[in-house]
Amino acid sequence: MAILGVIADDFTGATDIAGMLVKNGMRTIQTIGIPAPGAIAADIDAVVVALKSRSIPAADAIAQSLAALDALKKAGCVRFFFKYCSTFDSTDAGNIGPVGDALLDALGAKQAIYCPAFPENGRTIFFGHLFVGDLLLSDSPMRHHPLNPMTDASLVRVLARQTPHKVGLVPLKQVQAGSATLRGALDKLAADGVRHVVVDAVADTDLGIIGEAVGDDALVTGGSGVALGLPAAYRRRGLIEHKANADALPALKGPAAVLAGSCSAATLGQIAAFTGQHLVLDTDAICRGEPVADKALAWARERLGEAPILLSASQSPEAVKALQGKYGVDGSSHAIEGTMARLARGLVAAGVKRLVVAGGETSGAVVGALDVTALRIGPEIDPGVPWTASEGDKPLLLALKSGNFGTRDFFSKAFTRL
């Protein structure tokens, strides 16, 4: 029976944390949206519900998150995790703080930690400030994000603008003093009425300490990195057992393809490094309503095979802003996501069995178009990005990659991992 229920605010973030749990011995399934009653297999330790709530109005994000919480409770979960991006993507209106408050209220809990650190992917927190590599978040490419530009590296300040409740900090020195010291610091803050606590972390050992310290908490929030320490904490409490081969997936042969829609610097670098056949989609023509998908599929069908092909709608942040200025934010994003959805359906109809998708919004569009309702989580390709297999009579192998994740050779390397 599932023990841990995760509510993720986008599709690739859900896959990210699911992969972390599997890597640490928890059999995990990811559902696309709210799971139906009885949909979770008995051999599952964790259920990750993938929502699309990061950039929608806060009231809608709260409603979706509470519906997910209710479904996870009914599936037997007794611990809960609110997963957001390791770059704390949000605006001053939310949605991280408002959703955190709503979940705490629903669970009757007094406090939750906030820790998006993922050191293996270059995300660290020091004195409450988030770093991306050796840059403050506010100096990183995230300052130019078209939907949620992050111009303040202080997570305490960012979170304080999103909630009426007190926000505090546990600095690195107290974390590295051990889980008992950290637990004591959290309890003291709770006694002082501090509901939301940013916790420093700069190494995986810090994440292990944090996991042990919050192993009894009803709600934990953060990026996937902080989930690294939770499986061991739950085993020590007798909630789960370690599962061998937790990442086993069916072996599927067939043509391979990559769909890229992210405008992140990491994805743009991966596109540049791809050595196979590559079609750059005309995003202006897409927004004008021209049949770009039909022409792209004709191109793809002539080239499908064991070697992966790449179709990309990714552009620099400046080009994305220009497109949004011309067609509107919603108009341009909906048109591009719709095209990527049509491409995914067409590629699968043409025999594609192995598909890599780059970008959270693109991944959401693709799994929706393919009627994927649940994913079994498999082996990791790069930190935060596992292969998955869709549940059902006609499984597909899917790798849903956050735009910011993966090494420069990710697109080629992914298929060698199977």
C-alpha positions as CSV (number, residue, x, y, z in Angstrom):
1,M,0.0,0.0,0.0
2,A,1.2,3.5,-0.8
3,I,2.7,5.4,2.2
4,L,3.9,8.6,0.6
5,G,1.7,10.9,-1.5
6,V,3.4,13.6,-3.5
7,I,1.6,16.6,-5.1
8,A,3.7,18.0,-7.9
9,D,3.0,21.3,-9.6
10,D,4.1,20.2,-13.0
11,F,4.7,17.0,-15.0
12,T,8.5,17.0,-15.2
13,G,8.8,17.9,-11.6
14,A,6.6,15.0,-10.7
15,T,8.8,12.6,-12.8
16,D,11.9,14.2,-11.1
17,I,10.8,13.4,-7.6
18,A,9.4,10.0,-8.6
19,G,12.8,9.0,-10.0
20,M,14.5,10.1,-6.7
21,L,12.2,7.9,-4.7
22,V,12.7,4.9,-7.0
23,K,16.5,5.3,-6.9
24,N,16.2,5.0,-3.1
25,G,14.2,1.8,-3.1
26,M,10.5,3.0,-3.2
27,R,8.3,1.5,-6.0
28,T,6.6,4.6,-7.4
29,I,3.9,5.4,-9.8
30,Q,3.1,8.8,-11.3
31,T,-0.4,9.7,-12.1
32,I,-1.4,12.4,-14.7
33,G,-3.9,14.3,-12.7
34,I,-6.0,13.0,-9.8
35,P,-6.0,9.2,-9.6
36,A,-9.3,7.4,-9.8
37,P,-10.3,5.3,-6.8
38,G,-8.6,1.9,-6.9
39,A,-6.1,2.9,-9.6
40,I,-3.0,2.5,-7.4
41,A,-1.4,-1.0,-7.5
42,A,-0.9,-2.8,-4.2
43,D,2.9,-3.1,-4.6
44,I,3.4,0.7,-4.8
45,D,5.1,2.6,-1.9
46,A,4.7,6.2,-3.3
47,V,2.2,7.9,-5.6
48,V,3.2,11.1,-7.3
49,V,0.3,13.2,-8.6
50,A,1.3,15.4,-11.5
51,L,-0.7,18.6,-11.7
52,K,-0.3,21.6,-14.0
53,S,-0.6,24.2,-11.2
54,R,2.6,26.2,-11.1
55,S,1.5,29.2,-13.1
56,I,-2.3,29.2,-12.8
57,P,-4.3,31.4,-10.5
58,A,-3.6,30.6,-6.8
59,A,-7.2,29.7,-6.1
60,D,-7.2,27.1,-8.9
61,A,-3.8,25.7,-7.7
62,I,-5.2,25.3,-4.2
63,A,-8.3,23.6,-5.4
64,Q,-6.4,21.1,-7.5
65,S,-3.8,20.4,-4.7
66,L,-6.6,19.8,-2.1
67,A,-8.3,17.4,-4.6
68,A,-5.0,15.5,-5.0
69,L,-4.5,15.4,-1.2
70,D,-8.0,13.9,-0.8
71,A,-7.3,11.2,-3.4
72,L,-3.9,10.4,-1.9
73,K,-5.5,10.0,1.6
74,K,-8.0,7.6,0.1
75,A,-5.1,5.6,-1.5
76,G,-3.7,5.0,2.0
77,C,-1.0,7.6,2.2
78,V,0.0,8.9,5.6
79,R,2.9,11.2,4.6
80,F,2.6,14.0,2.1
81,F,5.0,16.1,0.0
82,F,4.4,19.2,-2.0
83,K,6.9,19.3,-4.9
84,Y,7.8,22.5,-6.8
85,C,10.8,23.4,-9.0
86,S,14.3,23.5,-7.6
87,T,14.4,27.1,-8.8
88,F,11.4,28.0,-6.6
89,D,9.5,29.2,-9.7
90,S,6.7,31.4,-8.5
91,T,5.4,35.0,-8.4
92,D,4.7,37.2,-5.5
93,A,1.1,36.0,-5.7
94,G,2.1,32.3,-5.3
95,N,1.6,29.5,-5.9
96,I,4.0,28.0,-3.4
97,G,3.0,29.8,-0.3
98,P,-0.8,29.6,-0.8
99,V,-0.7,25.9,-1.7
100,G,1.5,25.2,1.3
101,D,-0.9,27.0,3.6
102,A,-3.9,25.2,2.2
103,L,-2.3,21.8,2.6
104,L,-1.2,22.5,6.2
105,D,-4.7,23.6,7.0
106,A,-6.2,20.5,5.5
107,L,-3.8,18.2,7.4
108,G,-4.1,20.1,10.7
109,A,-0.3,20.5,10.7
110,K,1.5,23.4,12.3
111,Q,4.6,23.7,10.1
112,A,6.3,22.7,6.9
113,I,9.9,23.0,5.7
114,Y,10.7,24.6,2.3
115,C,13.9,23.1,0.7
116,P,14.3,23.2,-3.1
117,A,18.0,22.3,-2.8
118,F,19.3,19.7,-5.3
119,P,23.1,19.9,-5.0
120,E,23.8,17.3,-7.7
121,N,22.0,19.6,-10.1
122,G,23.7,22.7,-8.8
123,R,20.9,24.0,-6.6
124,T,22.0,24.9,-3.1
125,I,20.7,27.1,-0.3
126,F,22.9,29.1,2.0
127,F,21.5,31.5,4.6
128,G,18.2,31.1,2.8
129,H,19.6,32.3,-0.6
130,L,19.2,29.9,-3.5
131,F,22.1,29.4,-5.8
132,V,22.1,27.9,-9.3
133,G,25.6,26.6,-9.8
134,D,27.8,29.5,-8.5
135,L,25.2,32.2,-9.3
136,L,22.5,33.5,-7.1
137,L,19.1,32.6,-8.4
138,S,18.6,36.3,-9.2
139,D,21.7,36.4,-11.4
140,S,21.0,33.1,-13.2
141,P,19.1,32.7,-16.5
142,M,15.9,32.3,-14.3
143,R,15.8,36.0,-14.0
144,H,14.6,36.1,-17.6
145,H,12.0,33.3,-17.3
146,P,9.0,34.3,-19.5
147,L,6.3,33.1,-17.0
148,N,7.9,33.3,-13.5
149,P,11.0,35.5,-13.6
150,M,13.0,35.0,-10.4
151,T,14.7,38.2,-9.4
152,D,15.1,37.6,-5.7
153,A,17.4,34.9,-4.4
154,S,16.2,35.1,-0.8
155,L,13.6,32.3,-0.4
156,V,12.6,33.8,3.0
157,R,11.7,37.1,1.3
158,V,10.0,35.4,-1.7
159,L,7.9,33.1,0.5
160,A,7.0,36.0,2.9
161,R,5.4,37.8,0.1
162,Q,3.1,34.8,-0.6
163,T,1.7,34.0,2.9
164,P,0.3,35.9,5.8
165,H,2.1,33.6,8.2
166,K,5.6,33.8,9.7
167,V,8.5,32.5,7.6
168,G,11.8,31.5,9.2
169,L,15.1,30.0,8.4
170,V,17.3,27.1,9.7
171,P,20.8,28.0,8.6
172,L,23.4,25.4,7.4
173,K,25.3,25.3,10.7
174,Q,22.2,23.9,12.5
175,V,21.5,21.4,9.7
176,Q,25.0,20.1,9.7
177,A,24.9,19.7,13.5
178,G,22.6,16.7,12.9
179,S,19.0,15.7,12.6
180,A,18.3,16.1,16.4
181,T,19.6,19.6,16.4
182,L,17.7,20.4,13.2
183,R,14.5,18.9,14.7
184,G,15.0,21.0,17.8
185,A,15.4,24.2,15.7
186,L,12.2,23.4,13.8
187,D,10.3,22.8,17.0
188,K,11.5,26.0,18.5
189,L,10.4,28.0,15.5
190,A,7.0,26.2,15.6
191,A,6.6,27.2,19.2
192,D,7.3,30.8,18.1
193,G,4.5,30.6,15.6
194,V,6.7,30.2,12.5
195,R,4.7,28.1,10.1
196,H,7.0,28.1,7.0
197,V,10.7,27.3,7.4
198,V,13.4,27.6,4.7
199,V,16.1,25.0,5.4
200,D,19.7,25.4,4.1
201,A,21.4,22.6,2.2
202,V,24.6,22.5,0.1
203,A,25.3,18.7,-0.1
204,D,23.5,15.4,-0.3
205,T,24.6,14.7,3.3
206,D,22.5,17.7,4.4
207,L,19.5,16.3,2.5
208,G,19.9,13.0,4.4
209,I,19.9,14.9,7.7
210,I,16.9,16.9,6.7
211,G,15.0,13.7,5.7
212,E,15.6,12.1,9.1
213,A,14.6,15.3,10.9
214,V,11.2,15.6,9.1
215,G,10.4,11.8,8.8
216,D,7.4,12.2,11.2
217,D,6.1,15.4,9.6
218,A,2.7,15.2,7.9
219,L,3.8,17.6,5.1
220,V,7.2,18.3,3.6
221,T,7.7,20.7,0.7
222,G,10.6,21.2,-1.6
223,G,12.3,20.1,-4.8
224,S,13.1,16.4,-5.5
225,G,16.5,16.7,-3.7
226,V,15.1,16.8,-0.2
227,A,13.2,13.5,-1.0
228,L,16.6,11.8,-1.1
229,G,16.6,11.3,2.6
230,L,13.0,10.4,3.1
231,P,13.0,6.7,2.1
232,A,15.7,5.8,4.6
233,A,13.8,7.8,7.3
234,Y,10.6,5.9,6.5
235,R,12.4,2.6,6.6
236,R,13.8,3.4,10.0
237,R,10.3,4.1,11.2
238,G,9.0,0.7,9.8
239,L,6.7,2.4,7.3
240,I,8.3,0.8,4.2
241,E,10.8,-1.9,3.2
242,H,13.6,-1.4,0.6
243,K,12.4,-2.8,-2.8
244,A,15.1,-4.4,-5.1
245,N,14.7,-3.6,-8.8
246,A,12.3,-0.8,-8.0
247,D,13.2,0.8,-11.3
248,A,12.4,-2.2,-13.6
249,L,10.5,-1.3,-16.8
250,P,9.3,-3.4,-19.8
251,A,11.8,-3.7,-22.7
252,L,10.3,-2.0,-25.7
253,K,11.8,-1.8,-29.2
254,G,10.8,0.7,-31.9
255,P,11.6,4.1,-33.4
256,A,12.9,6.9,-31.1
257,A,12.2,10.6,-31.1
258,V,12.8,13.8,-29.1
259,L,10.3,16.7,-28.7
260,A,11.8,19.8,-27.2
261,G,9.7,22.8,-26.2
262,S,11.6,24.4,-23.3
263,C,13.4,27.7,-23.7
264,S,15.8,27.0,-20.8
265,A,19.6,27.4,-21.3
266,A,20.1,23.7,-20.5
267,T,17.7,22.5,-23.2
268,L,19.1,24.9,-25.8
269,G,22.5,23.5,-25.1
270,Q,21.2,20.0,-25.5
271,I,19.6,20.8,-28.8
272,A,22.9,22.4,-30.0
273,A,24.8,19.2,-29.0
274,F,22.4,16.8,-30.7
275,T,24.1,15.1,-33.6
276,G,21.2,13.3,-35.2
277,Q,18.6,14.6,-37.7
278,H,16.9,17.7,-36.4
279,L,13.9,19.8,-37.5
280,V,13.5,23.3,-36.1
281,L,9.8,24.2,-36.0
282,D,8.7,27.6,-37.2
283,T,7.0,29.0,-34.1
284,D,5.8,32.1,-35.8
285,A,4.0,29.9,-38.4
286,I,2.6,27.8,-35.6
287,C,1.1,30.9,-34.0
288,R,-0.3,32.0,-37.3
289,G,-2.2,28.7,-37.5
290,E,-0.3,27.2,-40.3
291,P,-0.2,23.3,-40.6
292,V,3.3,23.0,-39.2
293,A,2.6,19.7,-37.4
294,D,1.5,18.0,-40.7
295,K,4.7,19.0,-42.5
296,A,6.9,18.0,-39.5
297,L,5.3,14.6,-39.3
298,A,5.9,14.0,-43.0
299,W,9.5,14.9,-42.4
300,A,9.7,12.6,-39.4
301,R,8.1,9.5,-41.0
302,E,10.9,9.5,-43.6
303,R,13.5,9.4,-40.9
304,L,12.1,7.3,-38.1
305,G,14.3,4.4,-36.9
306,E,16.5,3.2,-34.1
307,A,18.5,6.4,-34.2
308,P,16.5,9.2,-32.5
309,I,15.3,12.3,-34.4
310,L,14.7,15.7,-32.8
311,L,11.8,18.1,-33.4
312,S,12.2,21.4,-31.5
313,A,10.2,24.5,-30.9
314,S,12.7,25.8,-28.3
315,Q,13.9,29.4,-28.6
316,S,15.9,31.9,-26.6
317,P,14.0,33.7,-23.8
318,E,14.2,36.9,-25.9
319,A,12.6,35.2,-28.9
320,V,9.9,33.8,-26.7
321,K,9.1,37.2,-25.3
322,A,9.0,38.7,-28.8
323,L,6.5,35.9,-29.8
324,Q,4.4,36.6,-26.7
325,G,4.4,40.3,-27.5
326,K,3.1,39.5,-31.0
327,Y,0.5,36.8,-30.2
328,G,0.0,37.1,-26.4
329,V,1.3,34.8,-23.7
330,D,-1.6,32.4,-23.7
331,G,-2.0,32.5,-27.5
332,S,1.6,31.6,-28.3
333,S,2.0,29.0,-25.6
334,H,-1.3,27.3,-26.4
335,A,-0.5,27.2,-30.1
336,I,3.0,25.7,-29.5
337,E,1.8,23.2,-26.9
338,G,-1.0,22.1,-29.3
339,T,1.4,21.5,-32.1
340,M,3.7,19.5,-29.8
341,A,0.6,17.4,-28.7
342,R,-0.3,16.7,-32.4
343,L,3.3,15.8,-33.1
344,A,3.3,13.3,-30.2
345,R,0.1,11.6,-31.4
346,G,1.5,11.4,-34.9
347,L,4.8,10.0,-33.9
348,V,3.3,7.3,-31.8
349,A,0.9,6.5,-34.6
350,A,3.9,6.1,-36.9
351,G,5.4,3.5,-34.5
352,V,7.5,5.5,-32.0
353,K,7.9,3.5,-28.8
354,R,10.6,5.6,-27.1
355,L,10.1,9.3,-26.7
356,V,12.0,12.0,-24.8
357,V,10.2,15.3,-24.1
358,A,12.0,18.4,-22.9
359,G,10.0,21.1,-21.0
360,G,7.3,20.9,-18.3
361,E,4.6,22.5,-20.3
362,T,5.5,20.5,-23.4
363,S,5.5,17.3,-21.3
364,G,2.1,18.1,-20.0
365,A,0.7,18.6,-23.5
366,V,2.3,15.4,-24.7
367,V,1.0,13.1,-22.0
368,G,-2.4,14.6,-22.3
369,A,-2.5,14.1,-26.1
370,L,-1.4,10.5,-25.6
371,D,-4.1,9.8,-23.0
372,V,-1.4,8.7,-20.5
373,T,-3.0,8.5,-17.0
374,A,-0.1,6.8,-15.1
375,L,3.6,6.1,-15.4
376,R,5.7,3.4,-13.8
377,I,9.1,5.0,-12.9
378,G,12.3,3.4,-14.1
379,P,16.0,4.0,-14.3
380,E,17.6,7.4,-14.0
381,I,19.2,9.0,-17.1
382,D,20.5,12.1,-15.4
383,P,19.8,13.5,-11.9
384,G,16.1,14.2,-11.7
385,V,15.2,12.6,-15.0
386,P,14.2,8.9,-15.2
387,W,12.8,6.8,-17.9
388,T,9.1,5.9,-17.4
389,A,6.7,3.4,-18.9
390,S,3.0,4.3,-19.4
391,E,0.5,2.0,-17.8
392,G,-2.0,0.2,-20.1
393,D,-2.3,-2.2,-22.9
394,K,0.1,-0.3,-25.3
395,P,2.9,1.0,-23.1
396,L,5.4,3.6,-24.3
397,L,8.7,4.5,-22.8
398,L,8.8,8.2,-22.0
399,A,11.5,10.5,-20.5
400,L,9.9,13.8,-19.4
401,K,12.7,16.2,-18.7
402,S,12.5,19.5,-16.9
403,G,13.9,22.2,-19.2
404,N,16.7,23.0,-16.7
405,F,17.9,19.5,-16.2
406,G,20.3,17.1,-17.9
407,T,23.8,17.2,-19.2
408,R,24.6,18.7,-22.6
409,D,24.6,15.2,-24.3
410,F,21.3,14.2,-22.6
411,F,19.2,13.6,-25.8
412,S,21.7,11.0,-27.2
413,K,22.6,9.5,-23.8
414,A,19.0,8.9,-22.8
415,F,18.5,6.1,-25.4
416,T,21.7,4.3,-24.4
417,R,20.4,4.0,-20.8
418,L,17.6,1.7,-21.9
